[in-house]
Amino acid sequence: MSSPTTPTTPPARRPWRLVARREVVTRLTDKSFLIGTAITLVLLVGFLGWTAWSEGRSDTYTVAATADGLATAELLEEAVPGVDDGIEVEVLEVDSDDAGVAALEDEDADVLLRPADDGWTLVGDEEVDDDLALAVETVVRTTALTANAEAAGTSLEELQRGSTVDTELLEGDAERQDFAEAMGVLLAFLFYFAALGFGYTLSGSIVEEKANRIVEIITTKIPVRQLLIGKIAGNTLLALGQTALIVGVGLVGITFTDYSSFLGDVSAGVGWFAAFFLVGFTFIACWWAVAGALASRAEDLQTTATPLSFLIMAVFFGAFLFEGVVQTIASYVPPFSIVLMPIRVLNGDAAAWEPVVALLLLGAAMAATVVLAERLYRRALLQTQGRVTLKQAWTAAD
């Protein structure tokens, strides 16, 4: 008769998964993280909603006119929206010029249409809106030219023949280019926000575990290398997920604005940004882990993380300051390539092979960083007697 055996729990084959899951669950149950994400989304939705509303609305102006100008005012009411679809005109008939001035002072009218020696004058209380003045001038000029042409036995088309001037841009649609540049700035800011926010959280958690001596217990159960991989994987997943959520909400919101037609043009750049973000954040997260391992107290983290903070700031400002050849070269150099190459793709300045090469270089840099950071992290993690320098961590015994 065989004796019963005591069941045993098999060791985890990939303990880094447990660490990554712990990092993710800890942040997803952190109220400050959830509230911060919710506030960001609310602000984004509010901004996009305001943009869509402002683009769809028209400004209505009340034009006061006496009997002498009533016909012209009614013409403006009919024709101005065709010149500028953001302007509508309402007519207020007044008995006299003095009554029109009184309407301006009482804010019952925005402008007074007054006959002049050679046309018309728009009278405002303090100012006349430039867009309204331009639309009125266009309507009045076109009407006058049409009448004069008929009096001369010709037509407006004949008078305007050969007077049109078209524009052509070598770099494509200017409005589309502005949208692509704005999208690039937004993506650069999102990486900056994620790299600093999640980076400090990663370093802070390592410092806290060192200060509480919890890390000494953890490393008796799993290898330090697995602990490092799990922390980087968990925070990278969180950063990518939050950024993808923000970008996704933003892209959906843009479909309700006049910029929706540009989404197809920037989709490639956004896709490349996701790839560079994933590899690039992993690259940066390795150094945040090292910064946390070098510190033994929260006060030490300010010193160990400062160089990394400046590097991330340099990457962020490089998105604005680098131009021409400098931008092209830097778009291949990690970590600047994380934001610069997607920006060049968005702007249409990069050939199809360029982001592939830049991503391979970034991946190689990340792989080398993982090896280097793992050695520094492993040798500094268990030293809790004060701040550790990079030289001390590199030369310390395992």
NUSE-513085 format. One record per residue (C-alpha): residue in one letter; x, z, y. Coordinates in Angstrom, 2 decimals, padded with zeros to 5 digits. Example, Ala and Ser with C-alpha at 12.3 -4.5 7.8 and 13.67 -1.06 7.14 Angstrom:
BEGIN
<zafi residuo="A" u="012.30" w="007.80" v="-004.50"/>
<zafi residuo="S" u="013.67" w="007.14" v="-001.06"/>
end
This chain:
BEGIN
<zafi residuo="M" u="000.00" w="000.00" v="000.00"/>
<zafi residuo="S" u="001.60" w="-001.10" v="003.20"/>
<zafi residuo="S" u="001.82" w="001.36" v="006.08"/>
<zafi residuo="P" u="000.22" w="000.45" v="009.38"/>
<zafi residuo="T" u="002.56" w="-000.80" v="012.06"/>
<zafi residuo="T" u="002.47" w="000.30" v="015.65"/>
<zafi residuo="P" u="001.50" w="-002.56" v="017.94"/>
<zafi residuo="T" u="004.08" w="-003.41" v="020.56"/>
<zafi residuo="T" u="003.74" w="-005.30" v="023.80"/>
<zafi residuo="P" u="005.93" w="-008.39" v="023.78"/>
<zafi residuo="P" u="008.21" w="-008.68" v="026.77"/>
<zafi residuo="A" u="007.18" w="-011.11" v="029.46"/>
<zafi residuo="R" u="008.92" w="-014.41" v="029.00"/>
<zafi residuo="R" u="008.71" w="-015.29" v="032.66"/>
<zafi residuo="P" u="008.60" w="-012.02" v="034.64"/>
<zafi residuo="W" u="008.92" w="-013.92" v="037.91"/>
<zafi residuo="R" u="005.30" w="-014.94" v="037.47"/>
<zafi residuo="L" u="004.26" w="-011.29" v="037.54"/>
<zafi residuo="V" u="006.26" w="-010.75" v="040.71"/>
<zafi residuo="A" u="004.78" w="-013.85" v="042.34"/>
<zafi residuo="R" u="001.27" w="-012.77" v="041.38"/>
<zafi residuo="R" u="001.90" w="-009.33" v="042.86"/>
<zafi residuo="E" u="003.11" w="-010.87" v="046.13"/>
<zafi residuo="V" u="000.04" w="-013.10" v="046.34"/>
<zafi residuo="V" u="-002.47" w="-010.39" v="045.46"/>
<zafi residuo="T" u="-000.88" w="-007.93" v="047.89"/>
<zafi residuo="R" u="-001.23" w="-010.35" v="050.81"/>
<zafi residuo="L" u="-004.70" w="-011.55" v="049.85"/>
<zafi residuo="T" u="-005.93" w="-007.95" v="049.87"/>
<zafi residuo="D" u="-004.21" w="-007.18" v="053.16"/>
<zafi residuo="K" u="-006.88" w="-006.97" v="055.86"/>
<zafi residuo="S" u="-004.47" w="-007.88" v="058.66"/>
<zafi residuo="F" u="-003.46" w="-011.08" v="056.86"/>
<zafi residuo="L" u="-007.07" w="-012.06" v="056.20"/>
<zafi residuo="I" u="-008.19" w="-011.22" v="059.73"/>
<zafi residuo="G" u="-005.27" w="-013.12" v="061.24"/>
<zafi residuo="T" u="-006.04" w="-016.20" v="059.15"/>
<zafi residuo="A" u="-009.74" w="-015.98" v="060.03"/>
<zafi residuo="I" u="-009.00" w="-015.67" v="063.75"/>
<zafi residuo="T" u="-006.69" w="-018.70" v="063.59"/>
<zafi residuo="L" u="-009.39" w="-020.78" v="061.90"/>
<zafi residuo="V" u="-012.06" w="-019.62" v="064.35"/>
<zafi residuo="L" u="-009.86" w="-020.56" v="067.32"/>
<zafi residuo="L" u="-009.08" w="-023.94" v="065.75"/>
<zafi residuo="V" u="-012.73" w="-024.69" v="065.02"/>
<zafi residuo="G" u="-013.68" w="-023.54" v="068.51"/>
<zafi residuo="F" u="-011.09" w="-025.79" v="070.14"/>
<zafi residuo="L" u="-012.11" w="-028.82" v="068.09"/>
<zafi residuo="G" u="-015.78" w="-028.08" v="068.74"/>
<zafi residuo="W" u="-015.15" w="-027.86" v="072.47"/>
<zafi residuo="T" u="-013.18" w="-031.13" v="072.34"/>
<zafi residuo="A" u="-015.99" w="-032.94" v="070.53"/>
<zafi residuo="W" u="-018.57" w="-031.50" v="072.93"/>
<zafi residuo="S" u="-016.60" w="-032.38" v="076.07"/>
<zafi residuo="E" u="-015.98" w="-035.93" v="074.85"/>
<zafi residuo="G" u="-019.67" w="-036.48" v="074.12"/>
<zafi residuo="R" u="-021.08" w="-035.07" v="077.35"/>
<zafi residuo="S" u="-021.63" w="-036.92" v="080.63"/>
<zafi residuo="D" u="-021.27" w="-035.57" v="084.14"/>
<zafi residuo="T" u="-024.43" w="-036.07" v="086.19"/>
<zafi residuo="Y" u="-024.15" w="-036.53" v="089.96"/>
<zafi residuo="T" u="-027.04" w="-036.48" v="092.39"/>
<zafi residuo="V" u="-026.76" w="-039.16" v="095.09"/>
<zafi residuo="A" u="-028.85" w="-038.58" v="098.20"/>
<zafi residuo="A" u="-029.95" w="-041.70" v="100.10"/>
<zafi residuo="T" u="-032.26" w="-042.59" v="102.95"/>
<zafi residuo="A" u="-034.65" w="-045.54" v="102.84"/>
<zafi residuo="D" u="-031.81" w="-047.85" v="104.00"/>
<zafi residuo="G" u="-029.66" w="-046.95" v="101.01"/>
<zafi residuo="L" u="-032.31" w="-046.32" v="098.41"/>
<zafi residuo="A" u="-032.01" w="-049.74" v="096.76"/>
<zafi residuo="T" u="-028.24" w="-049.40" v="096.47"/>
<zafi residuo="A" u="-028.56" w="-045.84" v="095.12"/>
<zafi residuo="E" u="-031.00" w="-047.03" v="092.45"/>
<zafi residuo="L" u="-028.53" w="-049.79" v="091.57"/>
<zafi residuo="L" u="-025.85" w="-047.13" v="091.12"/>
<zafi residuo="E" u="-028.18" w="-045.12" v="088.90"/>
<zafi residuo="E" u="-028.55" w="-048.14" v="086.64"/>
<zafi residuo="A" u="-025.06" w="-049.63" v="086.71"/>
<zafi residuo="V" u="-022.58" w="-046.69" v="086.98"/>
<zafi residuo="P" u="-023.00" w="-045.54" v="083.32"/>
<zafi residuo="G" u="-021.98" w="-049.06" v="082.29"/>
<zafi residuo="V" u="-018.76" w="-048.74" v="084.28"/>
<zafi residuo="D" u="-017.96" w="-045.16" v="083.17"/>
<zafi residuo="D" u="-019.94" w="-043.82" v="080.22"/>
<zafi residuo="G" u="-018.98" w="-040.29" v="081.21"/>
<zafi residuo="I" u="-020.93" w="-040.44" v="084.47"/>
<zafi residuo="E" u="-024.66" w="-040.51" v="085.13"/>
<zafi residuo="V" u="-026.33" w="-040.81" v="088.53"/>
<zafi residuo="E" u="-029.58" w="-039.32" v="089.76"/>
<zafi residuo="V" u="-031.14" w="-040.44" v="093.04"/>
<zafi residuo="L" u="-032.51" w="-038.05" v="095.64"/>
<zafi residuo="E" u="-034.45" w="-039.75" v="098.42"/>
<zafi residuo="V" u="-034.18" w="-038.02" v="101.81"/>
<zafi residuo="D" u="-036.02" w="-038.70" v="105.05"/>
<zafi residuo="S" u="-032.98" w="-038.86" v="107.31"/>
<zafi residuo="D" u="-029.22" w="-038.60" v="107.43"/>
<zafi residuo="D" u="-029.52" w="-035.02" v="108.64"/>
<zafi residuo="A" u="-031.72" w="-034.21" v="105.66"/>
<zafi residuo="G" u="-029.05" w="-035.72" v="103.39"/>
<zafi residuo="V" u="-026.36" w="-033.50" v="104.98"/>
<zafi residuo="A" u="-028.62" w="-030.49" v="104.50"/>
<zafi residuo="A" u="-029.02" w="-031.42" v="100.82"/>
<zafi residuo="L" u="-025.23" w="-031.43" v="100.46"/>
<zafi residuo="E" u="-024.92" w="-028.03" v="102.09"/>
<zafi residuo="D" u="-027.70" w="-026.61" v="099.90"/>
<zafi residuo="E" u="-026.03" w="-028.15" v="096.81"/>
<zafi residuo="D" u="-029.14" w="-030.17" v="096.05"/>
<zafi residuo="A" u="-027.00" w="-033.31" v="096.12"/>
<zafi residuo="D" u="-023.38" w="-034.02" v="095.23"/>
<zafi residuo="V" u="-022.87" w="-036.96" v="097.62"/>
<zafi residuo="L" u="-024.73" w="-038.72" v="100.39"/>
<zafi residuo="L" u="-024.77" w="-042.53" v="100.35"/>
<zafi residuo="R" u="-024.50" w="-043.62" v="103.98"/>
<zafi residuo="P" u="-024.49" w="-047.23" v="105.28"/>
<zafi residuo="A" u="-021.22" w="-048.28" v="106.98"/>
<zafi residuo="D" u="-020.24" w="-051.26" v="109.15"/>
<zafi residuo="D" u="-018.84" w="-053.19" v="106.20"/>
<zafi residuo="G" u="-020.31" w="-051.51" v="103.15"/>
<zafi residuo="W" u="-021.11" w="-047.93" v="102.21"/>
<zafi residuo="T" u="-019.66" w="-044.45" v="102.61"/>
<zafi residuo="L" u="-019.89" w="-041.59" v="100.12"/>
<zafi residuo="V" u="-020.11" w="-038.30" v="101.97"/>
<zafi residuo="G" u="-019.30" w="-035.06" v="100.15"/>
<zafi residuo="D" u="-019.58" w="-031.46" v="101.24"/>
<zafi residuo="E" u="-016.00" w="-030.50" v="100.34"/>
<zafi residuo="E" u="-014.85" w="-033.37" v="098.08"/>
<zafi residuo="V" u="-016.01" w="-036.50" v="096.30"/>
<zafi residuo="D" u="-015.17" w="-036.76" v="092.62"/>
<zafi residuo="D" u="-012.53" w="-039.45" v="092.07"/>
<zafi residuo="D" u="-014.18" w="-040.86" v="088.93"/>
<zafi residuo="L" u="-017.55" w="-041.10" v="090.68"/>
<zafi residuo="A" u="-015.99" w="-042.77" v="093.73"/>
<zafi residuo="L" u="-014.17" w="-045.31" v="091.54"/>
<zafi residuo="A" u="-017.32" w="-046.15" v="089.55"/>
<zafi residuo="V" u="-019.41" w="-046.53" v="092.72"/>
<zafi residuo="E" u="-016.73" w="-048.71" v="094.32"/>
<zafi residuo="T" u="-016.66" w="-050.95" v="091.25"/>
<zafi residuo="V" u="-020.45" w="-051.39" v="091.20"/>
<zafi residuo="V" u="-020.69" w="-052.02" v="094.95"/>
<zafi residuo="R" u="-017.79" w="-054.48" v="094.95"/>
<zafi residuo="T" u="-019.17" w="-056.42" v="092.00"/>
<zafi residuo="T" u="-022.63" w="-056.60" v="093.58"/>
<zafi residuo="A" u="-021.25" w="-057.72" v="096.93"/>
<zafi residuo="L" u="-019.00" w="-060.35" v="095.36"/>
<zafi residuo="T" u="-021.92" w="-061.71" v="093.33"/>
<zafi residuo="A" u="-024.10" w="-061.98" v="096.44"/>
<zafi residuo="N" u="-021.33" w="-063.58" v="098.50"/>
<zafi residuo="A" u="-020.56" w="-066.05" v="095.73"/>
<zafi residuo="E" u="-024.19" w="-067.14" v="095.54"/>
<zafi residuo="A" u="-024.28" w="-067.54" v="099.33"/>
<zafi residuo="A" u="-021.20" w="-069.75" v="099.10"/>
<zafi residuo="G" u="-022.71" w="-071.87" v="096.36"/>
<zafi residuo="T" u="-020.44" w="-070.62" v="093.59"/>
<zafi residuo="S" u="-020.42" w="-067.79" v="091.05"/>
<zafi residuo="L" u="-018.59" w="-064.52" v="090.50"/>
<zafi residuo="E" u="-016.94" w="-065.92" v="087.37"/>
<zafi residuo="E" u="-015.53" w="-068.83" v="089.36"/>
<zafi residuo="L" u="-014.16" w="-066.50" v="092.02"/>
<zafi residuo="Q" u="-012.49" w="-064.26" v="089.40"/>
<zafi residuo="R" u="-011.04" w="-067.09" v="087.31"/>
<zafi residuo="G" u="-007.32" w="-066.57" v="086.75"/>
<zafi residuo="S" u="-007.33" w="-063.03" v="088.14"/>
<zafi residuo="T" u="-007.40" w="-061.01" v="084.90"/>
<zafi residuo="V" u="-004.33" w="-059.04" v="083.84"/>
<zafi residuo="D" u="-003.98" w="-057.85" v="080.24"/>
<zafi residuo="T" u="-001.50" w="-055.31" v="078.88"/>
<zafi residuo="E" u="000.45" w="-055.39" v="075.64"/>
<zafi residuo="L" u="002.59" w="-052.56" v="074.25"/>
<zafi residuo="L" u="005.63" w="-053.17" v="072.07"/>
<zafi residuo="E" u="005.24" w="-049.72" v="070.52"/>
<zafi residuo="G" u="001.56" w="-050.07" v="069.65"/>
<zafi residuo="D" u="-001.48" w="-048.21" v="070.91"/>
<zafi residuo="A" u="-000.48" w="-045.64" v="073.54"/>
<zafi residuo="E" u="-003.43" w="-043.36" v="072.73"/>
<zafi residuo="R" u="-002.62" w="-043.48" v="069.04"/>
<zafi residuo="Q" u="001.03" w="-042.69" v="069.87"/>
<zafi residuo="D" u="-000.02" w="-039.68" v="071.95"/>
<zafi residuo="F" u="-002.19" w="-038.44" v="069.11"/>
<zafi residuo="A" u="000.68" w="-038.82" v="066.62"/>
<zafi residuo="E" u="003.04" w="-036.92" v="068.93"/>
<zafi residuo="A" u="000.49" w="-034.13" v="069.38"/>
<zafi residuo="M" u="000.05" w="-033.95" v="065.61"/>
<zafi residuo="G" u="003.83" w="-033.69" v="065.18"/>
<zafi residuo="V" u="004.01" w="-030.80" v="067.66"/>
<zafi residuo="L" u="001.19" w="-029.03" v="065.84"/>
<zafi residuo="L" u="002.87" w="-029.41" v="062.44"/>
<zafi residuo="A" u="006.19" w="-028.18" v="063.85"/>
<zafi residuo="F" u="004.42" w="-025.13" v="065.26"/>
<zafi residuo="L" u="002.73" w="-024.43" v="061.92"/>
<zafi residuo="F" u="006.09" w="-024.46" v="060.13"/>
<zafi residuo="Y" u="007.60" w="-022.21" v="062.80"/>
<zafi residuo="F" u="004.67" w="-019.81" v="062.51"/>
<zafi residuo="A" u="004.82" w="-019.73" v="058.70"/>
<zafi residuo="A" u="008.63" w="-019.48" v="058.48"/>
<zafi residuo="L" u="008.76" w="-016.50" v="060.83"/>
<zafi residuo="G" u="005.58" w="-014.73" v="059.74"/>
<zafi residuo="F" u="005.99" w="-015.00" v="055.98"/>
<zafi residuo="G" u="009.78" w="-014.69" v="056.26"/>
<zafi residuo="Y" u="009.64" w="-011.32" v="057.97"/>
<zafi residuo="T" u="007.01" w="-010.19" v="055.48"/>
<zafi residuo="L" u="009.26" w="-011.18" v="052.58"/>
<zafi residuo="S" u="012.29" w="-009.42" v="054.05"/>
<zafi residuo="G" u="010.23" w="-006.39" v="055.00"/>
<zafi residuo="S" u="008.88" w="-005.94" v="051.48"/>
<zafi residuo="I" u="012.42" w="-006.04" v="050.08"/>
<zafi residuo="V" u="013.65" w="-003.47" v="052.60"/>
<zafi residuo="E" u="010.66" w="-001.23" v="051.82"/>
<zafi residuo="E" u="011.36" w="-001.41" v="048.09"/>
<zafi residuo="K" u="015.02" w="-000.56" v="048.72"/>
<zafi residuo="A" u="014.18" w="002.35" v="051.03"/>
<zafi residuo="N" u="011.70" w="003.81" v="048.51"/>
<zafi residuo="R" u="014.14" w="003.18" v="045.63"/>
<zafi residuo="I" u="011.38" w="001.27" v="043.85"/>
<zafi residuo="V" u="013.72" w="-001.66" v="043.39"/>
<zafi residuo="E" u="015.92" w="000.45" v="041.12"/>
<zafi residuo="I" u="012.99" w="000.92" v="038.77"/>
<zafi residuo="I" u="011.95" w="-002.73" v="038.92"/>
<zafi residuo="T" u="015.44" w="-004.01" v="038.09"/>
<zafi residuo="T" u="015.56" w="-001.90" v="034.95"/>
<zafi residuo="K" u="012.60" w="-003.90" v="033.64"/>
<zafi residuo="I" u="013.31" w="-007.43" v="034.83"/>
<zafi residuo="P" u="016.46" w="-009.32" v="035.88"/>
<zafi residuo="V" u="017.23" w="-009.44" v="039.60"/>
<zafi residuo="R" u="017.18" w="-013.23" v="039.46"/>
<zafi residuo="Q" u="013.61" w="-013.19" v="038.16"/>
<zafi residuo="L" u="012.64" w="-010.76" v="040.93"/>
<zafi residuo="L" u="014.09" w="-013.09" v="043.58"/>
<zafi residuo="I" u="012.38" w="-016.17" v="042.13"/>
<zafi residuo="G" u="009.04" w="-014.37" v="041.97"/>
<zafi residuo="K" u="009.18" w="-013.16" v="045.56"/>
<zafi residuo="I" u="010.15" w="-016.61" v="046.86"/>
<zafi residuo="A" u="007.52" w="-018.37" v="044.73"/>
<zafi residuo="G" u="004.75" w="-015.98" v="045.79"/>
<zafi residuo="N" u="005.47" w="-016.20" v="049.50"/>
<zafi residuo="T" u="005.96" w="-019.97" v="049.36"/>
<zafi residuo="L" u="002.58" w="-020.34" v="047.67"/>
<zafi residuo="L" u="000.94" w="-018.15" v="050.32"/>
<zafi residuo="A" u="002.58" w="-019.99" v="053.22"/>
<zafi residuo="L" u="001.70" w="-023.40" v="051.81"/>
<zafi residuo="G" u="-001.86" w="-022.33" v="051.07"/>
<zafi residuo="Q" u="-002.49" w="-020.90" v="054.54"/>
<zafi residuo="T" u="-000.91" w="-023.91" v="056.26"/>
<zafi residuo="A" u="-002.86" w="-026.34" v="054.06"/>
<zafi residuo="L" u="-006.08" w="-024.49" v="054.93"/>
<zafi residuo="I" u="-005.38" w="-024.73" v="058.67"/>
<zafi residuo="V" u="-004.39" w="-028.40" v="058.48"/>
<zafi residuo="G" u="-007.39" w="-029.22" v="056.29"/>
<zafi residuo="V" u="-009.85" w="-027.56" v="058.67"/>
<zafi residuo="G" u="-008.15" w="-029.30" v="061.57"/>
<zafi residuo="L" u="-008.38" w="-032.75" v="059.97"/>
<zafi residuo="V" u="-012.05" w="-032.23" v="059.13"/>
<zafi residuo="G" u="-012.69" w="-031.13" v="062.71"/>
<zafi residuo="I" u="-010.95" w="-034.20" v="064.10"/>
<zafi residuo="T" u="-013.44" w="-036.42" v="062.27"/>
<zafi residuo="F" u="-016.07" w="-035.20" v="064.74"/>
<zafi residuo="T" u="-014.01" w="-036.30" v="067.77"/>
<zafi residuo="D" u="-013.07" w="-039.66" v="069.24"/>
<zafi residuo="Y" u="-009.68" w="-039.37" v="067.49"/>
<zafi residuo="S" u="-011.17" w="-039.80" v="064.02"/>
<zafi residuo="S" u="-010.08" w="-043.45" v="063.92"/>
<zafi residuo="F" u="-006.42" w="-042.33" v="064.07"/>
<zafi residuo="L" u="-006.53" w="-040.16" v="060.95"/>
<zafi residuo="G" u="-005.64" w="-043.04" v="058.65"/>
<zafi residuo="D" u="-002.56" w="-043.78" v="060.75"/>
<zafi residuo="V" u="-001.20" w="-040.22" v="060.50"/>
<zafi residuo="S" u="-002.12" w="-039.50" v="056.87"/>
<zafi residuo="A" u="001.32" w="-040.56" v="055.60"/>
<zafi residuo="G" u="003.06" w="-038.26" v="058.06"/>
<zafi residuo="V" u="000.85" w="-035.32" v="057.08"/>
<zafi residuo="G" u="001.55" w="-035.99" v="053.40"/>
<zafi residuo="W" u="005.29" w="-036.04" v="053.98"/>
<zafi residuo="F" u="004.99" w="-032.83" v="056.02"/>
<zafi residuo="A" u="003.43" w="-031.10" v="052.99"/>
<zafi residuo="A" u="006.35" w="-032.19" v="050.79"/>
<zafi residuo="F" u="009.00" w="-031.17" v="053.34"/>
<zafi residuo="F" u="007.17" w="-027.90" v="054.00"/>
<zafi residuo="L" u="007.20" w="-026.95" v="050.32"/>
<zafi residuo="V" u="010.91" w="-027.65" v="049.82"/>
<zafi residuo="G" u="011.90" w="-026.47" v="053.29"/>
<zafi residuo="F" u="010.08" w="-023.15" v="053.15"/>
<zafi residuo="T" u="011.71" w="-022.42" v="049.79"/>
<zafi residuo="F" u="015.06" w="-023.18" v="051.43"/>
<zafi residuo="I" u="014.33" w="-020.77" v="054.30"/>
<zafi residuo="A" u="012.74" w="-018.11" v="052.07"/>
<zafi residuo="C" u="015.98" w="-017.73" v="050.09"/>
<zafi residuo="W" u="017.76" w="-016.65" v="053.26"/>
<zafi residuo="W" u="014.93" w="-014.32" v="054.25"/>
<zafi residuo="A" u="015.36" w="-012.64" v="050.86"/>
<zafi residuo="V" u="019.10" w="-012.28" v="051.50"/>
<zafi residuo="A" u="018.40" w="-010.83" v="054.96"/>
<zafi residuo="G" u="016.15" w="-008.22" v="053.37"/>
<zafi residuo="A" u="018.67" w="-007.41" v="050.63"/>
<zafi residuo="L" u="021.46" w="-006.88" v="053.21"/>
<zafi residuo="A" u="019.36" w="-004.27" v="055.06"/>
<zafi residuo="S" u="018.66" w="-000.76" v="053.83"/>
<zafi residuo="R" u="016.31" w="000.28" v="056.63"/>
<zafi residuo="A" u="013.76" w="-001.47" v="058.79"/>
<zafi residuo="E" u="016.13" w="-001.08" v="061.74"/>
<zafi residuo="D" u="018.85" w="-002.99" v="059.88"/>
<zafi residuo="L" u="016.52" w="-005.94" v="059.35"/>
<zafi residuo="Q" u="016.57" w="-006.72" v="063.08"/>
<zafi residuo="T" u="020.29" w="-007.37" v="062.76"/>
<zafi residuo="T" u="020.40" w="-009.16" v="059.42"/>
<zafi residuo="A" u="017.44" w="-011.45" v="060.27"/>
<zafi residuo="T" u="018.49" w="-012.38" v="063.83"/>
<zafi residuo="P" u="020.68" w="-015.38" v="062.90"/>
<zafi residuo="L" u="017.90" w="-016.75" v="060.71"/>
<zafi residuo="S" u="015.33" w="-016.30" v="063.48"/>
<zafi residuo="F" u="017.54" w="-018.25" v="065.88"/>
<zafi residuo="L" u="017.96" w="-021.02" v="063.30"/>
<zafi residuo="I" u="014.19" w="-021.36" v="062.89"/>
<zafi residuo="M" u="013.78" w="-021.43" v="066.67"/>
<zafi residuo="A" u="016.41" w="-024.19" v="066.86"/>
<zafi residuo="V" u="014.45" w="-026.22" v="064.28"/>
<zafi residuo="F" u="011.25" w="-025.72" v="066.27"/>
<zafi residuo="F" u="012.68" w="-026.66" v="069.65"/>
<zafi residuo="G" u="014.55" w="-029.56" v="068.08"/>
<zafi residuo="A" u="011.14" w="-031.14" v="067.48"/>
<zafi residuo="F" u="010.71" w="-031.34" v="071.28"/>
<zafi residuo="L" u="014.25" w="-031.82" v="072.56"/>
<zafi residuo="F" u="015.87" w="-034.23" v="070.11"/>
<zafi residuo="E" u="015.40" w="-037.89" v="070.95"/>
<zafi residuo="G" u="016.85" w="-041.26" v="070.03"/>
<zafi residuo="V" u="019.97" w="-041.26" v="067.87"/>
<zafi residuo="V" u="020.22" w="-037.46" v="067.89"/>
<zafi residuo="Q" u="016.71" w="-037.17" v="066.46"/>
<zafi residuo="T" u="017.43" w="-039.82" v="063.83"/>
<zafi residuo="I" u="020.61" w="-038.09" v="062.62"/>
<zafi residuo="A" u="019.08" w="-034.61" v="062.70"/>
<zafi residuo="S" u="016.10" w="-035.82" v="060.66"/>
<zafi residuo="Y" u="018.45" w="-036.03" v="057.65"/>
<zafi residuo="V" u="020.14" w="-032.66" v="058.24"/>
<zafi residuo="P" u="018.57" w="-029.57" v="056.61"/>
<zafi residuo="P" u="016.77" w="-027.55" v="057.89"/>
<zafi residuo="F" u="016.03" w="-029.78" v="060.92"/>
<zafi residuo="S" u="014.74" w="-032.48" v="058.60"/>
<zafi residuo="I" u="011.83" w="-030.21" v="057.63"/>
<zafi residuo="V" u="010.00" w="-031.07" v="060.85"/>
<zafi residuo="L" u="011.91" w="-034.00" v="062.35"/>
<zafi residuo="M" u="011.46" w="-036.48" v="059.50"/>
<zafi residuo="P" u="007.66" w="-036.00" v="059.27"/>
<zafi residuo="I" u="007.53" w="-036.37" v="063.06"/>
<zafi residuo="R" u="009.42" w="-039.67" v="062.84"/>
<zafi residuo="V" u="007.02" w="-040.84" v="060.13"/>
<zafi residuo="L" u="004.06" w="-039.89" v="062.34"/>
<zafi residuo="N" u="005.55" w="-041.81" v="065.26"/>
<zafi residuo="G" u="006.24" w="-044.85" v="063.10"/>
<zafi residuo="D" u="010.00" w="-044.61" v="063.69"/>
<zafi residuo="A" u="011.08" w="-044.14" v="060.05"/>
<zafi residuo="A" u="011.43" w="-046.81" v="057.38"/>
<zafi residuo="A" u="009.76" w="-046.19" v="054.03"/>
<zafi residuo="W" u="013.02" w="-045.12" v="052.34"/>
<zafi residuo="E" u="014.12" w="-042.64" v="055.01"/>
<zafi residuo="P" u="011.83" w="-039.69" v="054.17"/>
<zafi residuo="V" u="012.73" w="-040.11" v="050.49"/>
<zafi residuo="V" u="016.46" w="-039.80" v="051.25"/>
<zafi residuo="A" u="015.89" w="-036.89" v="053.65"/>
<zafi residuo="L" u="013.77" w="-035.04" v="051.09"/>
<zafi residuo="L" u="016.43" w="-035.51" v="048.41"/>
<zafi residuo="L" u="019.08" w="-034.11" v="050.76"/>
<zafi residuo="L" u="016.82" w="-031.17" v="051.59"/>
<zafi residuo="G" u="016.20" w="-030.59" v="047.89"/>
<zafi residuo="A" u="019.95" w="-030.60" v="047.18"/>
<zafi residuo="A" u="020.50" w="-028.12" v="050.00"/>
<zafi residuo="M" u="017.72" w="-025.94" v="048.62"/>
<zafi residuo="A" u="019.25" w="-025.97" v="045.12"/>
<zafi residuo="A" u="022.66" w="-024.97" v="046.49"/>
<zafi residuo="T" u="021.02" w="-022.28" v="048.60"/>
<zafi residuo="V" u="019.21" w="-020.82" v="045.60"/>
<zafi residuo="V" u="022.53" w="-020.39" v="043.75"/>
<zafi residuo="L" u="024.28" w="-018.93" v="046.79"/>
<zafi residuo="A" u="021.41" w="-016.70" v="047.84"/>
<zafi residuo="E" u="020.92" w="-015.42" v="044.30"/>
<zafi residuo="R" u="024.50" w="-014.11" v="044.21"/>
<zafi residuo="L" u="024.24" w="-012.45" v="047.62"/>
<zafi residuo="Y" u="020.81" w="-011.02" v="046.83"/>
<zafi residuo="R" u="021.85" w="-009.69" v="043.44"/>
<zafi residuo="R" u="024.97" w="-007.94" v="044.75"/>
<zafi residuo="A" u="023.37" w="-006.48" v="047.88"/>
<zafi residuo="L" u="019.99" w="-005.44" v="046.51"/>
<zafi residuo="L" u="021.04" w="-002.18" v="044.88"/>
<zafi residuo="Q" u="023.33" w="-001.06" v="047.69"/>
<zafi residuo="T" u="021.21" w="001.39" v="049.67"/>
<zafi residuo="Q" u="023.87" w="003.24" v="051.64"/>
<zafi residuo="G" u="023.56" w="001.29" v="054.87"/>
<zafi residuo="R" u="023.63" w="-002.30" v="056.04"/>
<zafi residuo="V" u="025.68" w="-004.70" v="053.89"/>
<zafi residuo="T" u="027.61" w="-007.60" v="055.41"/>
<zafi residuo="L" u="027.69" w="-011.05" v="053.89"/>
<zafi residuo="K" u="031.37" w="-010.58" v="053.01"/>
<zafi residuo="Q" u="030.69" w="-007.27" v="051.27"/>
<zafi residuo="A" u="027.79" w="-008.78" v="049.32"/>
<zafi residuo="W" u="029.85" w="-011.79" v="048.28"/>
<zafi residuo="T" u="032.82" w="-009.76" v="047.04"/>
<zafi residuo="A" u="030.89" w="-006.87" v="045.52"/>
<zafi residuo="A" u="030.90" w="-006.42" v="041.77"/>
<zafi residuo="D" u="027.78" w="-007.29" v="039.79"/>
end
